[in-house]
Amino acid sequence: MSTAPPRASLLLLAYLAFVSLGLPDGLIGVGWPSIRADFGVPTEAVGLVLTAGTAGYLTSSVLAGFTLARLGVGWLLAGSTLLASLALGGYASTPGLALMVGCALVLGLGSGAIDSGLNAYAAGAFGPRHMNWMHAFFGLGVALGPLIMTGALSVGLSWRWGYGLVAGAQLALAAAFALTVRAWRDRAPARGPAGSTAGEAVVAAPAVTRVRDTLRLPAVWLGTAAFAVYVAIEVAAGLWAFLLLTEGRGLGAAVAGVCVSGYWGSLFVGRVVQGVVAERLGAATVLRGSLVGMAVGAVLVALPAPAWVAVTGLFVVGFAAAPVFPLLTLTTAERVGAAHADRTIGLQIAAAGLGGALLPAGIGVLLGNTSVELLGPALVVLALGLIALRTAGTRRPAPS
């Protein structure tokens, strides 16, 4: 069954929404020294803001998957984007840290719902190319955030202007979502088990699928664990590579910094390039190659070899990892069945946030208490674990 191409207006809104998801992550890194000075708080107080944001993100990611069918993706995106706009406006006007922490919780609630809602919609309406490109635009947002804040500070404006500008952009995006609510209802069928589409599966399935039936499926939890492990690899490689290259392989700080930037750049380029490849070869084929490529890159990082070998390994990990998150999301219905896909995607997005926070932190404790050279072996173990989870989770669900 052929699927009509997604509407250009919805694609544009999806891309802009993912840019908006990345903007706050880029703002706080540049803005925090000024924020800290204004509020008279220590540097480590940023942890309170980040923790509150993560808590909100995880909560709404899980809930979004379970409420999507009742609320509808259009209203979910409009309301969540409005919530994010209000939170960023609160950042811009807050008199102190306590209120900023509260706004961070609200921002996390809005961002998690946007992330889960758009991923659930895109898994049914977008093909591999647009799914990859949508996630590539998140990286663009992360890159633009520091530029916006730097621009505001460099012309003598307060850090509050950076957040105010982004809040205004979010408000405009919320209005656009509200005006296109009806268009978001027309989701194209997602591919379900055995090559069926979500629309075809729904015809034969009960009108209402119970939550406990979703939670009983082993593929749901295997897929959720796979997301946690994947994001852990992506974040840990970028977070600790600088330490490995400087302390373990003898590179200068400037060169190592460029290499780490190259790693993140390889993720962006990989999503743009492999989005086209996945549309031609199929998501399953590209996923298999990507998981093997991540393991090969991790082995190169782990080898006791010159620095250029580790750098090459990082670039291989980044380029190979690029399509994994979007393609795992895209193929959720194939693993769990179309009736369970939206709920599962919410759980997967939440697990991704949790895995990206906890596992890289654990690797940092390991490196601090042993040797920075254990980064490579840790990435190898995680990459092999991801292959095992993907293999176990691709068994077809029993027909309902």
N, C-alpha and C positions, 0 to 999 in steps of 0.2 A: 504494500500500500504506500503510495507516494505521499509526501508531506509538503504542504504549501510552504514557500519560503516565509520567514518571519517578516512582519511589517517593519519598514525602515524606521518609522517613528518609535516603535517599541524597542528596536535594537539600539537606537541612539539613546533613549532613556536608560536602558540597561547599562550601556557603557558609561554614561554620566553618573549613574548611581554607584557603580564600582569605583569610579574616580573619587566620588564623594566619600566612600568608605575608607579610602586610603589617606585622604587629606588630613584628618585629625592626628593620625600616627606620625605624619611628617611635621606637623605644627609644633607639637610639644617638645620635641628634641631641641629645636632652635629657641623656642620661647621660654623654656623652663628656667634658664638662668635669670631672665628678667622677672619672671613670675615669682621665683624664690626670693629675689631681692625686694620686690614690692610687698610680699606677705611676711617677710622676715622669718622664713622657715629654713631648715637645713636642706641640703641637696637631696638626701635620701627620702624626704617627704614626698617626692614624686611617686614613690612606691604605693602610697595611699590612693593616689589618683588612678594609677594603673590597675591596682587591685579592685577598686570599685568598678572601673570600666569593664574588667574581665568578668566580674560577678554578674553584672547586668547583661553582658554579651552572652554568657553561657546560659543564663536563665531564659532569655528571649529566644535564643536559637532552638532550645528544646521545645518551648511552648509554641513557637511559630509553626512547626511541623504538624502540631496537633490541632491548631485552630485555623489553618489555612483554608480548609474546605468550607468552614462556616462563614468566615469573614470575607474570603475572596482575595486573590493576590493583589488586585488593584487597590482596594481599601487598605490592605495590610501595608503596602509600600507607601501609600500616601500618608497614612497615620504615623508610620515609623519614621519616615523622613521628616515629617513635621516635628516629631518628638526629638529627633537629632538636632534639628534647627533650633528648637527652644533650648536644648542643653548647651549648644555652642554659644547661643546668645547669653545664657547664664554664665558661661566662662568669661565672656567679654565684659560682663557687668558685675561679677562677683566681688564683694569687698574682702573676702578672705578665703583661706584654704578649705575650711569646713564646707562652705557652700559649693566650692569647686568640686570637692569629693562627691557631694550629692549630685551635682550636674554630670559628673563622670559616670555615675551609676545609670542615670537617665540616658546618657549618650550610648552607653553599652547596650541598654535595652532596645533603643532604636536601631543601632547598627546590627545587632544580632538578628533582629527580625528582618531587616533589609537583606542581609546576607542569605539567610535561610529561604526567605520568600522568593528572591530572585533566582537562587540556585534551583529551587523546586520548580519554578516556572520554566526556567531555561532548559532543565533536563527533559521537559516534554516538548518545548517549542523550538529550541535552537539545535542546530547540528554541531558536530565536533569543532568546526572552524570558529563559529561565533562563540561557542562555550569557552574555548581557549582564549579568544581575543577579549572576551568580557573579563576574564581573570587577569589578562595582561594589563587592562586598564586600571586595575587596583594598584599595580606597581607604578603606573603613571601618576596616580593620585598621591602615593607615598613620596614620589619624587617632587611633585609640585608643592606639597605642603611646606617644606623648608624654604622654597623659593618665595612663597607668599609671605611667610613670617620674616624672612631676611629682608625682603623688599620693604615691608612696613617699618621694621626697625632701622633700616639704613636711611630712610628719609625722615627719621626723627619721630615717627609715630609710636604709640604704645603697643605692646604685645597684644593688647585687647583688640586692636584694629584687625590683626590677622584672623582672630577667631570671629570677629564681627563680619568680615568679608565672606568667610566660609559659611557662617550662619545664614547670611542673605542668599547665598547660592543654594543652600539646602532648602530654604523656604520656597524659592522659585521651583526647585525640583519637586517638592511636595505638591505644589499647585499643578504642575504638569502631570503628576501621577493621578491627582484627583480628577483632572479633566479627561483622562484617558481610561477611567475605571472600566468602562464597557469593553474597550479594546483588549484589556488584559484578560477578559473572561474567555476569549477565543483561543484557548491553548491547543496547539496541534498535538496529536497523539504521541505519546512516548513509547518507545519500543519496550515491550514486556518480554516475558519468558518465551523461549522458542521462536523468537523473531516476530511475535505478535506485537500489536500496538496497544498502548494503554487504552485507547478507545475501544478496541476489540475485546480486551480483557474485561473492561467494565461491563460490557453487555452480558457476559456470562457470570459475573461476580455479583454478590449481594450488594444492595444499594449502600449499606453502611457496614464498614469494616471496624470491628471492635479493636480498641487500643491494645487489649491484652493479646489479641491474635497477632498484632504486629510485633509486640515485645517477645513473643514466644519463638520467633523465627531465628535460628542460629545465624543465618546470613545477615540479619540486621546487626547483630553484635560483632560479627567478624568484620563487616564493613565499617562499623563505627571504630573498632580498634585499628583498622587499616588507616583511617583518616588521622587518628592520633599519632600513629607511628610515622606516617608520611610527613606531617607538618613538623614533627620533632626533628626529622632529618633535615628538612629545608631550613629550619630556624637554627639548629645547632651548628650546621656547617657554616652559615653566615656569621653566627655569633662568636664562635671560638676559632675560626680560621686565622684571624689576625694574630691571636696568641700563639698558635702552632707555627705560623710562618716566621714570626719574630723570635720567639724564645726557643723553638724547636729546630727551625731550619735556617736561622741566621739572616733573614732578610731585614732590610731597613724598614722603619715604620712607614715611610712614604710609599715605598714600593709595595709593601704588604697591604697598605690601605687601598691602593689602586687594584691590587689583585682581588681583594674582597668586593670592591665595587664591580669588578668584572664578573664575579660569581653572581651577584644580583642581576647584572645586565644579561647574563646568559639565561636566566630564568625568563626575563621579559622577551628576549629574542626567540627563545625556545617555544614560548606560547604562541607567538605570532607565526613562526615557521611551521611548527608541528600541528597547529590548528588546520592548516591546509592539507598537510600530509595525512592527518587522521580522517579527514573527510574523504580522501581518495582510497586509503588502505583499510579503513575501518578502525573504530576505537579499540577493539580487543587486540588487534595486531600491534598498534602503536603502544598500548599499555604494556604488553609483554616486553617489547623492546626497551621501553623506558625503564621498567623495573630492573631488567638485566643491566642496562646502562648505568643506573644508580649504583648497583653493586660493584660494577667494574670501576667506576670513578672512586668509590669508597676504598677499594683495594689500593688504587694508586695513591690516595692520601695516606693510607696506612703503611705503605712501603718505606723502609728506612733508606730513602734515596734523596738526591739533591732536591732543592726547593722547587725547581721547575716541574718536577714530577708531581709533587703535591698540588701545585697550582693547576696543572693540567687536569688532575683528578677533580679538583673543585669545579672547574669549568664543565667537565663531563657530568658531574653530579647535577649541576644547575641546569644544563641543557636537557639532560635526560629526565630530570624531575619535572620540568616545566608543564607538561600536559597531564600529569598524573592526577592532580586535584580536580581539574575540570572534567576529565574523562571518567574518573571514578564516580563523580556526581552524575554525569550524563548516563552512565550505565546502571544506576541504582535500581531502576525498574526491572532490568534483566536479572538482577540478583535476588530481589525480594518480592517481585510481582508489582504490577502497576498500582494496585489498591493500597499498598503499604509504602509507596515511594516517597510521598511528601513527608510523612512522619519520620521515615528513616533519614531523609536528607537533613531534617532539623537536628536529629541526634548526631549525625555525622559532623555537621558544622560545629556543634557544641564540643564534640570530642576533639575536633581539630584545634579549637582554642585551648582546651585543657592540655592536650598533648604538646602543643607549642609552648606552653608555659612551664609545665612540670618536668618533662624529660630533658630539655636543654639545660634547665637549672640543675638537674641531677647529674648531667654530664659535667657541668662546671664544677660541682663538688668533687666528682671523681678526678678531674684534671688537677684541681687544687691540692688534692691529697696524695696524688701519685705523680703522674707525668703528663705534660701536654701531648706527648706522643700517643697517648691512648685515644685521642680524638678519632683517628682513622679506624682503629679496631671497633670503637663504639659505633661509628657509622656503618661499618660492615655488618655488625650484628643486627642493627636496626633495618638495614636494607634487606638482609636475608629474611628477617622476621616479616617484613612487608610483603615479600614474595610469597611466603607461606600463608599469610592471611588472605592475600588476593586469590591464591590457588584454592584454598579451602572455601572461600566465600563465593566462588563462581559456580558452584553446583546449582542447578536449576531448582527453584522452589516448587513444591508439590502444587498441582492445580487446586484452586479453592472451589 
